[in-house]
Amino acid sequence: MEENQNFSTDVFSVNMPYSLEAEQSILGAAILKPDLLTEIMNKVKPEYFYQKNNRLIYGVLIEMFTGGNGIDIVTILENVKNLGIFDTPQQARVYIYSLAEILPSVSNVESYIEIIKQKYILRSLIDISKEIVTNAMDSSADATALMNLAEQKIYDIREGKSDNTLVPIKDVLIETYDHLQKLSGERRNDYLGISTGYSALDNYITGLNKSDLLLIAARPGMGKTAFALNIAANVGIRGKKTVAIFSLEMGREQLAQRLLSSEALVESQKIKIGSLNDDDWTSISNATASLAQTDIYIDDTAGVTVADMKAKLRRLKNIDLVVIDYLQLMSTGKNSNNRVQEVSEITRNLKIMAKELNIPVITLSQLSRGTESRTDHKPMLSDLRESGSIEQDADIVMFLYREGYYNDEADDQTTAKCIVAKNRHGSTGTIDLYWDGQYTRFSSIEYRN
């Protein structure tokens, strides 16, 4: 044990990797050619600079750019002097002028950026390794929690996230301005929320937005799984996006059958019992080929935790949407006698997961029997089962409602409503849908088959 402890300290007693020449060359390029600053700022974070003076000078350049000030070697020198980055004005003058003189080539600035980025990643890995080793040497450490922490830290580096979460407003404004430009550009659809496939619903919630936690709640048998699968198919097939479906209730084969029924327009009952004619087989074959070309993934692990989900999702590249069926079957992995608190912890962690992975997460939820005890069966937020913080954590809450669900003798069994009861992005309201139970499919009224 003593030998291991010595190793844990000695292995990190090395100089941190950085390239002084690359750092200076980037600053020199910005000084000699200020119009390069826009490109540099989009790719270089202040923490990429290891040498403190270089990092502070880069901060001066960013501040001058965002303030709309004229940038040249004289104005930069004046700002550097005023901030007292160097001990004397003469030292500041020598260093700033040397930056402009030592630059090998302005045309190679992309290479210099890649060098300091790689050095920053190496330093970050060293820092994380120190933290992991220190925690692992603690005999009371939880191995599973430590593995999740290590995986999260590595993922953050891969995604370019920093431990420094206090960000100056000027940096946020630069990111916001850049995003607004993209929204106004020719490829604006790439930066809008992903379409659900239901235009009326998209108009309310502005599509499926990154970092959003969306809740679809309904009584059992109302069609919430079908609705979620319809959205997943629209995103995966029509939107050509990557979708992960976590099913805690149905097996993956059952889900596949539902997807096939909806896409092939073959009655789900016929698929279940294998009573298929030649036309049905042709439709199923076409739907199978269409679904097989998508990036839709299914996980039917029972009792999965949020930590398990995050670990699996990190291994998928460019995930665009997560669907979870359903909330009340999830576990925290802890022994708890208070289910309300447990569900509250799960929803908080789901919201954190959506934000960390920067993806929309749709989770399904059961409603309490409160809807059945009222004359008007339409659900309300207070009907959320084991509500706890569900309503608080979700960005969008949607209820599915069909009057025919409560009245088997009603003439119209096809009318359905999606009630947007909470919406952080806009107004609430009700969207009319068409329910085709034989295909477990919801359609927009104007596009129903």
C-alpha positions as CSV (number, residue, x, y, z in Angstrom):
1,M,0.0,0.0,0.0
2,E,2.9,2.3,0.8
3,E,4.4,1.7,-2.6
4,N,1.1,2.5,-4.4
5,Q,0.8,5.8,-2.4
6,N,4.3,6.8,-3.5
7,F,3.5,6.0,-7.1
8,S,0.4,8.1,-7.0
9,T,2.3,11.2,-6.0
10,D,5.5,10.7,-8.0
11,V,3.8,10.0,-11.3
12,F,2.4,13.4,-11.5
13,S,5.5,15.3,-10.5
14,V,6.2,16.5,-14.0
15,N,6.0,19.8,-15.9
16,M,2.6,20.4,-17.3
17,P,2.5,20.3,-21.2
18,Y,2.2,23.6,-23.1
19,S,3.7,25.3,-26.1
20,L,4.9,28.8,-25.4
21,E,5.7,29.3,-29.1
22,A,2.2,28.4,-30.3
23,E,0.6,30.6,-27.6
24,Q,2.7,33.5,-28.6
25,S,2.1,32.9,-32.3
26,I,-1.7,33.0,-31.9
27,L,-1.4,36.3,-30.0
28,G,1.0,37.7,-32.6
29,A,-1.4,36.7,-35.4
30,A,-4.3,38.6,-33.7
31,I,-2.1,41.7,-33.2
32,L,-0.8,41.8,-36.8
33,K,-4.1,40.9,-38.3
34,P,-7.0,41.8,-36.0
35,D,-9.7,40.5,-38.5
36,L,-8.5,37.0,-37.5
37,L,-9.9,37.5,-34.0
38,T,-13.4,36.4,-34.9
39,E,-12.1,33.1,-36.2
40,I,-9.7,32.7,-33.3
41,M,-12.3,33.5,-30.6
42,N,-14.7,30.9,-32.1
43,K,-12.0,28.2,-31.5
44,V,-9.8,29.3,-28.6
45,K,-10.9,29.5,-25.0
46,P,-8.9,31.6,-22.6
47,E,-8.0,28.5,-20.6
48,Y,-6.1,27.1,-23.6
49,F,-3.3,29.5,-22.7
50,Y,-1.1,28.0,-20.0
51,Q,1.2,30.9,-19.6
52,K,-0.6,33.5,-17.4
53,N,0.5,36.6,-19.2
54,N,-0.5,35.2,-22.5
55,R,-3.9,34.3,-21.1
56,L,-4.4,37.8,-19.7
57,I,-3.4,39.4,-23.0
58,Y,-5.9,37.2,-24.9
59,G,-8.5,38.4,-22.4
60,V,-7.6,42.0,-23.4
61,L,-8.0,41.2,-27.1
62,I,-11.5,39.7,-26.4
63,E,-12.6,42.7,-24.3
64,M,-11.4,45.1,-27.0
65,F,-13.2,43.2,-29.7
66,T,-16.5,42.9,-27.8
67,G,-16.3,46.6,-26.9
68,G,-15.9,47.6,-30.5
69,N,-12.6,49.3,-29.9
70,G,-10.0,49.7,-32.6
71,I,-7.3,47.1,-32.4
72,D,-3.7,47.6,-33.3
73,I,-0.3,47.2,-31.5
74,V,-0.5,50.6,-29.9
75,T,-4.1,50.3,-28.4
76,I,-3.3,46.7,-27.3
77,L,-0.2,47.9,-25.5
78,E,-2.0,50.7,-23.8
79,N,-4.7,48.3,-22.4
80,V,-2.1,45.8,-21.3
81,K,-0.2,48.6,-19.4
82,N,-3.5,49.8,-17.8
83,L,-4.2,46.3,-16.5
84,G,-0.7,46.0,-15.0
85,I,-0.1,42.6,-16.5
86,F,3.6,43.2,-16.5
87,D,5.6,44.7,-13.6
88,T,6.7,47.8,-15.7
89,P,5.4,49.5,-18.9
90,Q,8.8,48.8,-20.5
91,Q,8.4,45.0,-20.0
92,A,4.9,45.2,-21.5
93,R,6.2,47.1,-24.5
94,V,9.1,44.6,-25.1
95,Y,6.8,41.6,-24.8
96,I,3.9,42.9,-27.0
97,Y,6.3,44.0,-29.8
98,S,8.1,40.7,-29.6
99,L,4.8,38.9,-30.2
100,A,4.4,40.6,-33.5
101,E,8.0,39.9,-34.5
102,I,8.3,36.2,-33.6
103,L,5.2,35.1,-35.5
104,P,6.5,32.5,-38.1
105,S,3.4,32.8,-40.4
106,V,-0.1,34.2,-40.1
107,S,-1.3,31.5,-42.5
108,N,-0.5,28.8,-40.0
109,V,-2.7,30.1,-37.2
110,E,-5.0,27.0,-37.5
111,S,-2.1,24.8,-36.7
112,Y,-1.1,26.9,-33.7
113,I,-4.7,26.7,-32.4
114,E,-4.7,22.9,-32.7
115,I,-1.4,22.7,-30.8
116,I,-2.5,24.8,-27.8
117,K,-5.9,22.9,-27.7
118,Q,-4.1,19.6,-27.6
119,K,-1.8,20.8,-24.8
120,Y,-4.8,22.0,-22.9
121,I,-6.5,18.6,-23.2
122,L,-3.4,16.9,-22.0
123,R,-3.2,19.2,-18.9
124,S,-6.9,18.6,-18.2
125,L,-6.4,14.8,-18.4
126,I,-3.5,15.1,-15.9
127,D,-5.6,17.2,-13.5
128,I,-8.5,14.6,-13.7
129,S,-6.1,11.7,-13.3
130,K,-4.8,13.3,-10.1
131,E,-8.3,13.7,-8.8
132,I,-9.3,10.1,-9.7
133,V,-6.1,8.7,-8.1
134,T,-6.7,10.7,-4.9
135,N,-10.3,9.6,-4.6
136,A,-9.5,6.0,-5.5
137,M,-6.9,5.8,-2.7
138,D,-9.7,6.5,-0.2
139,S,-10.7,3.1,1.2
140,S,-14.3,4.4,1.7
141,A,-14.7,5.4,-1.9
142,D,-17.7,4.1,-3.9
143,A,-16.2,2.4,-7.0
144,T,-19.3,2.8,-9.1
145,A,-19.7,6.4,-8.2
146,L,-16.0,7.0,-8.9
147,M,-16.3,5.3,-12.4
148,N,-19.3,7.5,-13.2
149,L,-17.4,10.6,-12.1
150,A,-14.3,9.6,-14.2
151,E,-16.4,9.0,-17.2
152,Q,-18.3,12.3,-16.8
153,K,-15.0,14.2,-16.5
154,I,-13.5,12.6,-19.6
155,Y,-16.8,13.3,-21.5
156,D,-16.7,16.9,-20.5
157,I,-13.2,17.2,-21.9
158,R,-14.2,15.5,-25.1
159,E,-17.2,17.9,-25.4
160,G,-15.0,21.0,-24.7
161,K,-16.6,21.7,-21.3
162,S,-14.6,23.5,-18.6
163,D,-14.7,23.3,-14.8
164,N,-14.8,27.1,-14.8
165,T,-18.6,27.5,-14.9
166,L,-18.5,31.3,-14.1
167,V,-18.5,32.8,-17.6
168,P,-18.2,36.6,-18.2
169,I,-21.4,37.9,-19.9
170,K,-19.3,39.2,-22.8
171,D,-18.3,35.6,-23.7
172,V,-21.9,34.5,-23.5
173,L,-22.9,37.4,-25.7
174,I,-20.4,36.3,-28.3
175,E,-21.9,32.8,-28.3
176,T,-25.4,34.2,-28.5
177,Y,-24.6,36.5,-31.3
178,D,-23.0,33.6,-33.2
179,H,-26.1,31.5,-32.6
180,L,-28.4,34.2,-33.9
181,Q,-26.3,34.6,-37.0
182,K,-26.7,30.8,-37.6
183,L,-30.4,31.0,-37.1
184,S,-30.6,33.7,-39.7
185,G,-28.4,31.9,-42.2
186,E,-29.1,29.5,-45.0
187,R,-28.7,26.5,-42.8
188,R,-31.1,27.8,-40.1
189,N,-33.0,24.5,-39.9
190,D,-29.8,22.9,-38.5
191,Y,-30.0,25.2,-35.4
192,L,-33.8,25.1,-34.7
193,G,-35.4,22.6,-32.5
194,I,-35.9,19.1,-34.0
195,S,-39.3,18.7,-35.5
196,T,-41.6,16.2,-33.7
197,G,-43.3,15.5,-37.0
198,Y,-46.5,17.3,-35.7
199,S,-46.4,20.8,-37.1
200,A,-49.1,22.2,-34.7
201,L,-47.1,20.9,-31.7
202,D,-43.9,22.3,-33.1
203,N,-45.5,25.7,-33.3
204,Y,-46.2,25.6,-29.5
205,I,-42.9,24.1,-28.2
206,T,-40.6,25.3,-31.1
207,G,-39.6,21.7,-31.7
208,L,-37.4,19.5,-29.5
209,N,-34.8,21.8,-28.1
210,K,-31.4,20.9,-26.8
211,S,-31.2,20.5,-23.0
212,D,-35.0,20.3,-22.6
213,L,-36.7,17.7,-20.4
214,L,-40.1,17.0,-22.0
215,L,-42.8,15.0,-20.1
216,I,-45.6,13.1,-21.9
217,A,-48.1,12.0,-19.3
218,A,-51.3,10.0,-19.6
219,R,-53.4,7.3,-18.0
220,P,-52.4,3.7,-18.9
221,G,-53.6,2.7,-22.3
222,M,-54.1,6.2,-23.5
223,G,-51.3,5.9,-26.1
224,K,-48.3,7.6,-24.6
225,T,-45.9,4.9,-25.7
226,A,-47.3,5.0,-29.2
227,F,-47.0,8.8,-29.3
228,A,-43.4,8.8,-28.1
229,L,-42.6,6.1,-30.6
230,N,-44.3,8.1,-33.4
231,I,-42.1,11.1,-32.5
232,A,-39.0,8.9,-32.3
233,A,-39.8,7.5,-35.8
234,N,-40.4,11.0,-37.2
235,V,-37.1,12.2,-35.8
236,G,-35.1,9.0,-36.8
237,I,-36.7,8.3,-40.2
238,R,-37.9,11.7,-41.5
239,G,-35.4,13.9,-39.6
240,K,-32.5,11.4,-40.1
241,K,-31.3,12.0,-36.5
242,T,-29.9,9.7,-33.9
243,V,-32.5,8.5,-31.3
244,A,-32.0,6.4,-28.2
245,I,-35.1,4.7,-26.7
246,F,-34.9,3.3,-23.2
247,S,-37.9,0.9,-22.6
248,L,-38.3,-0.2,-19.0
249,E,-41.7,-1.8,-19.6
250,M,-41.7,-3.4,-23.1
251,G,-39.0,-5.6,-24.6
252,R,-37.2,-4.4,-27.6
253,E,-39.0,-6.9,-29.9
254,Q,-42.4,-5.5,-28.8
255,L,-41.2,-2.0,-29.5
256,A,-40.0,-3.0,-32.9
257,Q,-43.4,-4.5,-33.6
258,R,-45.1,-1.3,-32.7
259,L,-42.8,0.7,-34.9
260,L,-43.4,-1.7,-37.8
261,S,-47.2,-1.5,-37.3
262,S,-47.1,2.3,-37.4
263,E,-44.7,2.6,-40.3
264,A,-46.1,-0.2,-42.4
265,L,-49.8,0.6,-41.6
266,V,-50.4,-3.1,-40.7
267,E,-52.7,-3.8,-37.8
268,S,-50.7,-4.4,-34.6
269,Q,-52.9,-7.3,-33.7
270,K,-52.1,-9.1,-37.0
271,I,-48.4,-8.6,-36.4
272,K,-48.7,-10.0,-32.8
273,I,-50.4,-13.2,-33.9
274,G,-48.6,-13.5,-37.3
275,S,-51.8,-13.4,-39.4
276,L,-50.2,-11.6,-42.4
277,N,-51.2,-11.7,-46.0
278,D,-48.9,-11.0,-49.0
279,D,-49.7,-7.3,-49.0
280,D,-48.9,-7.1,-45.3
281,W,-45.5,-8.8,-45.8
282,T,-44.7,-6.3,-48.6
283,S,-45.5,-3.3,-46.4
284,I,-43.6,-4.8,-43.4
285,S,-40.6,-5.5,-45.7
286,N,-40.6,-1.8,-46.9
287,A,-41.0,-0.5,-43.3
288,T,-38.2,-2.8,-42.1
289,A,-35.8,-1.5,-44.8
290,S,-36.7,2.1,-43.9
291,L,-36.2,1.5,-40.1
292,A,-33.0,-0.5,-40.6
293,Q,-31.4,2.6,-42.3
294,T,-32.0,4.8,-39.3
295,D,-29.8,5.5,-36.2
296,I,-32.5,4.4,-33.7
297,Y,-31.2,2.5,-30.7
298,I,-33.2,0.5,-28.2
299,D,-32.3,-0.5,-24.7
300,D,-34.7,-2.6,-22.7
301,T,-32.7,-2.9,-19.5
302,A,-35.1,-3.1,-16.5
303,G,-34.7,-0.7,-13.6
304,V,-32.1,1.4,-15.4
305,T,-30.7,4.4,-13.5
306,V,-29.9,7.9,-14.9
307,A,-26.2,7.2,-14.3
308,D,-26.5,4.0,-16.4
309,M,-28.2,6.0,-19.2
310,K,-25.6,8.7,-19.2
311,A,-22.8,6.2,-19.5
312,K,-24.5,4.4,-22.4
313,L,-25.4,7.7,-24.2
314,R,-21.8,9.0,-24.0
315,R,-20.7,6.0,-26.0
316,L,-23.1,7.0,-28.8
317,K,-21.8,9.7,-31.2
318,N,-24.0,12.7,-32.0
319,I,-27.1,11.6,-30.1
320,D,-30.0,13.9,-31.0
321,L,-33.0,12.6,-28.9
322,V,-33.6,10.3,-25.9
323,V,-37.0,8.7,-25.2
324,I,-37.6,7.0,-21.8
325,D,-40.6,4.7,-21.2
326,Y,-41.4,5.3,-18.4
327,L,-40.4,7.5,-15.4
328,Q,-42.1,5.5,-12.6
329,L,-40.2,2.3,-13.6
330,M,-36.8,4.0,-13.2
331,S,-34.6,3.5,-10.2
332,T,-32.0,5.7,-8.3
333,G,-30.0,2.6,-7.4
334,K,-30.6,3.4,-3.8
335,N,-32.8,1.8,-1.1
336,S,-35.5,4.3,-0.3
337,N,-38.9,4.1,1.4
338,N,-40.0,7.4,0.0
339,R,-41.0,7.0,-3.6
340,V,-42.0,10.6,-4.1
341,Q,-38.5,11.7,-3.1
342,E,-37.0,9.0,-5.3
343,V,-38.9,10.1,-8.4
344,S,-38.0,13.7,-7.6
345,E,-34.3,12.8,-7.6
346,I,-34.8,10.9,-10.9
347,T,-36.4,13.9,-12.6
348,R,-33.7,16.3,-11.3
349,N,-31.0,14.0,-12.6
350,L,-32.8,13.6,-16.0
351,K,-32.9,17.4,-16.4
352,I,-29.2,17.5,-15.5
353,M,-28.5,14.8,-18.0
354,A,-30.4,16.7,-20.8
355,K,-28.4,19.8,-20.0
356,E,-25.0,18.1,-19.7
357,L,-25.4,16.1,-22.9
358,N,-27.2,19.1,-24.6
359,I,-30.0,17.0,-26.0
360,P,-33.8,16.9,-25.6
361,V,-35.0,14.1,-23.3
362,I,-38.6,12.8,-23.5
363,T,-39.8,10.8,-20.6
364,L,-43.2,9.3,-20.2
365,S,-45.1,9.3,-16.9
366,Q,-48.2,7.8,-15.5
367,L,-51.1,10.0,-14.2
368,S,-52.9,9.4,-11.0
369,R,-56.5,8.2,-10.9
370,G,-57.6,11.8,-10.2
371,T,-58.7,12.2,-13.8
372,E,-61.2,9.3,-13.5
373,S,-62.9,10.8,-10.4
374,R,-63.9,14.0,-12.2
375,T,-66.7,14.6,-14.6
376,D,-64.3,16.3,-16.9
377,H,-61.6,13.7,-17.4
378,K,-59.0,16.1,-18.9
379,P,-55.8,15.8,-17.0
380,M,-54.2,18.6,-15.0
381,L,-50.7,19.2,-13.6
382,S,-51.9,18.1,-10.2
383,D,-52.6,14.7,-11.6
384,L,-49.0,13.9,-12.1
385,R,-48.4,10.7,-10.2
386,E,-45.8,10.9,-7.4
387,S,-45.4,14.4,-8.7
388,G,-42.7,15.7,-6.3
389,S,-40.5,17.9,-8.6
390,I,-41.7,16.5,-11.9
391,E,-43.6,19.6,-12.8
392,Q,-40.8,21.8,-11.6
393,D,-38.0,20.0,-13.4
394,A,-39.7,19.5,-16.8
395,D,-39.4,22.3,-19.3
396,I,-42.5,21.0,-21.2
397,V,-45.4,19.0,-19.9
398,M,-47.8,17.4,-22.3
399,F,-50.9,15.3,-21.6
400,L,-52.6,12.9,-24.0
401,Y,-56.3,12.7,-23.8
402,R,-59.0,10.8,-25.7
403,E,-62.6,11.0,-24.7
404,G,-63.2,7.6,-26.3
405,Y,-60.9,6.1,-23.7
406,Y,-63.6,6.8,-21.1
407,N,-66.6,6.0,-23.3
408,D,-66.4,2.8,-25.4
409,E,-69.8,3.6,-27.0
410,A,-68.8,7.1,-28.2
411,D,-69.2,7.5,-32.0
412,D,-65.8,9.1,-32.4
413,Q,-63.0,6.9,-31.1
414,T,-60.3,8.6,-33.3
415,T,-60.2,12.1,-31.8
416,A,-57.2,12.7,-29.5
417,K,-55.7,15.8,-27.9
418,C,-52.2,16.7,-26.9
419,I,-52.5,19.3,-24.1
420,V,-49.4,21.4,-23.6
421,A,-49.9,22.2,-19.9
422,K,-46.5,23.7,-19.2
423,N,-44.1,25.3,-21.7
424,R,-41.0,27.3,-20.8
425,H,-40.6,28.4,-24.4
426,G,-44.0,29.9,-25.1
427,S,-47.7,29.5,-24.6
428,T,-49.8,26.5,-23.5
429,G,-52.7,25.1,-25.5
430,T,-54.3,22.0,-27.1
431,I,-53.4,20.3,-30.3
432,D,-55.9,18.1,-32.1
433,L,-54.6,14.7,-33.2
434,Y,-56.1,11.7,-35.0
435,W,-55.7,8.3,-33.2
436,D,-55.6,5.2,-35.2
437,G,-55.6,2.4,-32.6
438,Q,-55.2,-0.5,-35.1
439,Y,-51.8,0.9,-36.1
440,T,-50.9,2.5,-32.7
441,R,-50.4,5.7,-34.5
442,F,-51.2,9.4,-33.9
443,S,-51.4,11.7,-36.9
444,S,-51.8,15.4,-37.4
445,I,-55.5,16.0,-38.3
446,E,-54.6,17.5,-41.7
447,Y,-52.3,14.6,-42.6
448,R,-54.2,11.6,-41.3
449,N,-54.4,8.6,-43.6
